[in-house]
Amino acid sequence: VDDPVDAIAVHGFCGIWGVIATGLFFKEKLLLAAYSGRECDTSVGSQLKWQLLGLIAIIGWVSAFSIVIFQSLKALGKLKLSEEEQKDLDSTEHGAAAYNLM
């Protein structure tokens, strides 16, 4: 996948960091306030475990959904580019090359 606007760096990796950081830096007082003082495990290890489990679920859901969508589009012939588009798509669409390999 070509990514000339660095969307994966911003939305993907920063999103992953946000989920993990929530588990690492949460405050017990705020967690208890959010859940009305219900009984819950408020240790950093427990919160991090649930955050990582949620992260795995998110990645799994997005991956499965993307595979279904892209395979469907591929089967319908909607993912093909002309030879002209393949050669210089980044420059014509975004005004810059994604990778300067030459």
Secondary structure, 3 states (H helix, E strand, C coil): CCCCCCHHHHHHHHHHHHHHHHHHHCCHHHHHHHCCCCCCCCCHHHHHHHHHHHHHHHHHHHHHHHHHHHHHHHHCCCCCCCHHHHHHHHHHHHCCCCCCCC
